[in-house]
Amino acid sequence: MAKQNEGHRQRLREKFLKSGLDGFHDYEIIELLLTLGQPLKDCKPMAKAALKKFGSLKAVLEADTAELKAIKGIGDKNVFGLKITQAVSRRYLADRIMDKDFVRSTDEVMDYLKHNLRDKSREVFLVIYLNGRNQILKMEELFAGTLTTSVVYPREVVKRALDNDAAALVFVHNHPSGNPNPSQDDLTITKKLKEASQSIDVSVHDHLIIAGNEVYSFADHGLI
């Protein structure tokens, strides 16, 4: 059985090296990732069970560790293969946009933000620091809240803007509810953050709300 499993995994690896993920079923991709942690284990049944439980490859990759381990046969070693892949993807997307012009790299920035924020179960508040040429200096998660609200302190935002020698800022937070429209709290804190930033001569270019694959831009709606 071990030799049969190894032969199957070898065929999957060769198939990937030859043509990438084209022609792969979602469960085969999950199977490959699960075997990163346990290369000698038959992971096909767990892969199919995970896909059945969560419904899609995306949902499996974004699933909570405890929920993944509730599937028979999946343990810490298997979860490692799934989570390291997701983490590497996020690091790659982040590295790809560093030092680039924020406006000219909008699509790449949005790809990173959606990939990083859309699966979080509570709100987080992130700041993108820009230099005088609108190049991205750094992206930083500053605050985390509950499902419905974030506790955001303008003083801390101002301090971090100065620490990073930023000329401009872009604020980003997520809505786990899936509704991209800003709440009254969102409008209020944006106004306070803009006033605090202007007090140190730092511009605010936008405030973005990520809700699943949807993005709400305060600037596009005339709210910045």
QUILINFEN-V507961 format. One record per residue. SS is DSSP state (A for helix, B for strand, O for the rest). PSI is psi in degrees with one decimal (999 if undefined). D_FIRST is the distance of its C-alpha to the first C-alpha in Angstrom with 1 decimal. Layout:
BEGIN
{{SS:PSI:D_FIRST} {SS:PSI:D_FIRST}}
END
This chain:
BEGIN
{{O:-39.7:0.0} {A:-42.5:3.8} {A:-37.4:5.4} {A:-43.5:5.0} {A:-43.1:6.1} {A:-39.0:8.6} {A:-39.6:9.8} {A:-46.8:10.5} {A:-37.6:12.3} {A:-39.4:14.1} {A:-38.3:15.4} {A:-43.1:16.7} {A:-43.8:18.4} {A:-38.2:19.9} {A:-42.0:21.1} {A:-46.0:22.8} {A:-27.8:24.4} {A:-42.8:25.8} {A:19.3:27.3} {O:-145.5:26.9} {O:0.5:26.0} {O:130.2:27.7} {O:-5.0:25.6} {O:139.0:23.1} {O:154.0:22.7} {A:-38.8:23.6} {A:-29.0:20.3} {A:-36.7:18.6} {A:-46.2:21.2} {A:-40.9:20.5} {A:-46.2:16.8} {A:-42.8:17.6} {A:-39.1:20.1} {A:-32.8:18.0} {A:-11.8:15.5} {O:-35.6:18.7} {O:-28.8:18.8} {O:79.8:15.1} {O:-17.5:13.5} {O:0.9:10.2} {O:143.4:9.9} {O:108.1:9.0} {O:1.3:12.7} {A:-45.9:13.3} {A:-40.7:14.3} {A:-37.4:16.6} {A:-45.0:18.0} {A:-37.8:19.0} {A:-39.8:20.4} {A:-42.6:22.4} {A:-38.7:23.8} {A:-40.2:24.8} {A:-44.2:26.5} {A:-19.9:28.4} {O:-20.2:29.0} {O:161.8:28.7} {A:-45.3:27.1} {A:-46.0:30.4} {A:-35.1:30.4} {A:-45.1:26.9} {A:-31.5:28.0} {A:-0.6:31.3} {O:149.9:30.0} {O:143.3:31.1} {A:-43.9:28.6} {A:-37.6:29.2} {A:-36.8:28.5} {A:-43.2:25.2} {A:-12.1:24.1} {O:-14.7:25.1} {O:130.8:22.0} {O:125.8:19.3} {O:-19.0:16.7} {O:123.2:19.0} {O:-168.3:20.7} {A:-39.3:23.1} {A:-38.9:20.6} {A:-41.2:19.5} {A:-34.8:23.1} {A:-45.8:24.1} {A:-37.3:22.4} {A:-45.3:24.3} {A:-34.1:27.6} {A:-34.5:27.8} {A:-45.0:27.6} {A:-41.7:30.4} {A:-40.9:32.4} {A:-40.0:32.2} {A:-43.5:33.3} {A:-42.6:36.3} {A:-40.1:37.3} {A:-46.7:37.1} {A:-36.9:39.3} {A:-46.5:41.7} {A:-30.6:42.1} {A:-25.0:42.7} {A:-6.4:45.9} {O:139.0:47.4} {O:4.0:50.9} {O:158.4:51.0} {B:127.7:53.8} {O:-45.8:53.0} {O:-44.4:54.7} {O:-18.4:53.3} {O:27.1:49.7} {A:-45.5:49.9} {A:-43.3:46.8} {A:-38.8:44.6} {A:-45.5:46.1} {A:-38.3:45.4} {A:-45.3:41.8} {A:-48.0:41.4} {A:-44.2:43.3} {A:-41.5:41.5} {A:-34.9:38.1} {A:-30.0:39.2} {A:-21.5:41.2} {O:-22.2:40.1} {O:3.9:37.3} {O:140.8:39.4} {O:-5.3:40.4} {O:162.2:43.8} {O:138.7:46.5} {B:151.0:46.6} {B:124.1:49.5} {B:145.5:49.0} {B:133.6:51.7} {B:121.0:51.6} {B:130.8:54.3} {B:150.0:56.0} {O:-172.6:58.5} {O:-15.6:61.8} {O:14.5:60.1} {O:22.8:57.7} {B:145.0:54.7} {B:119.5:52.0} {B:-40.5:52.4} {B:153.5:49.9} {B:135.0:48.2} {B:131.1:48.2} {B:118.1:47.2} {B:-36.9:50.2} {B:153.1:50.1} {B:141.7:47.7} {O:-149.7:48.9} {O:-166.1:47.9} {O:-25.8:46.7} {O:-16.6:50.3} {O:151.1:52.2} {O:142.5:52.0} {O:106.5:54.5} {O:126.3:55.8} {O:111.2:58.5} {A:-36.4:60.7} {A:-41.7:61.9} {A:-36.8:58.3} {A:-43.7:57.8} {A:-43.8:61.1} {A:-45.1:60.2} {A:-31.7:56.8} {A:-41.9:58.6} {A:-42.1:61.1} {A:-34.7:58.5} {O:5.6:56.6} {O:45.8:59.9} {O:143.1:59.1} {O:-20.9:61.6} {B:160.2:59.9} {B:152.1:57.2} {B:125.8:54.8} {B:144.8:53.7} {B:134.5:50.4} {B:165.0:49.0} {B:157.1:46.5} {O:98.2:47.0} {O:-21.9:43.9} {O:-21.2:45.7} {O:-6.3:45.2} {O:115.7:49.0} {O:-11.1:50.2} {O:140.6:53.9} {O:143.4:55.6} {O:173.5:56.8} {A:-37.7:60.3} {A:-40.9:58.8} {A:-43.5:57.2} {A:-41.5:60.6} {A:-47.2:62.4} {A:-31.6:60.1} {A:-42.8:60.1} {A:-43.6:63.9} {A:-41.2:64.0} {A:-39.5:61.5} {A:-43.7:63.5} {A:-41.6:66.7} {A:-39.3:65.3} {A:-41.4:63.9} {A:-27.0:67.2} {O:-20.5:69.0} {O:18.4:67.4} {O:39.3:67.7} {O:129.2:64.0} {B:153.1:63.3} {B:113.8:60.8} {B:-33.4:59.3} {B:163.8:57.1} {B:121.2:55.2} {B:138.1:52.0} {B:123.3:50.2} {B:121.7:46.5} {B:96.9:45.3} {O:-123.0:41.9} {O:6.8:42.4} {B:146.6:46.2} {B:128.8:48.7} {B:125.9:52.2} {B:120.9:54.7} {O:-38.7:57.9} {O:-43.2:59.5} {O:-25.8:58.8} {O:12.0:60.5} {O:26.2:63.5} {O:3.9:62.6} {O:999:62.6}}
END
